[in-house]
Amino acid sequence: MLVVNARHVPLSEAVKNTFDGNHPCDLCHVVAEGKKSEKKSEVLPTIAKIDLICATQTIHCLPPWQRYQYGPAVFAVAARVESPPAPPPRVHLG
């Protein structure tokens, strides 16, 4: 309907006429007649009640933190049996 109105009047006036409710289009008339002819439902809709009360829950707490003493770590380092290479290796940067 906005496009049809914009063909005949300026855009600002077309927007106003389209959405003010005083200038209904053919589709608006059909919808209004359909609503009038629609029979009201005699049966009231049933609304399910939602139970918002929570069930009791048990909270499990962890035992208090305790320091654990690990056993002593033994690291054995073997003495070097081989002597370093002689002459020392040379790096070629080239």
Steps between C-alpha positions, in 0.01 A plus 500: 500500500792733568620459142155573360463809718849622409403507133237765564629706794844590646677222692453660843126532445483145357664360813261697719192384306617139496547464875244741650212247481263749335577388144465119493587307184297222339687236696424682826129499411506123429678429828254717695201319347660163574543597865136606524373174351729289714307313768616545853617180662251385762754280674736690723861404447650305785811646648734260668632620833872488534629378833781736594589331829833324475557157646744469787854441383793361694824694479816291518793692644856395437712413804734777615824530305793322656866539419652183358863420570660337198790262543852631438604516137832336419670617184816312416734670256758278345851636479618568148713217379613648171720801462385787281597480134837650416529727312157655572255485209485805275172638372504607138286810449503552142 
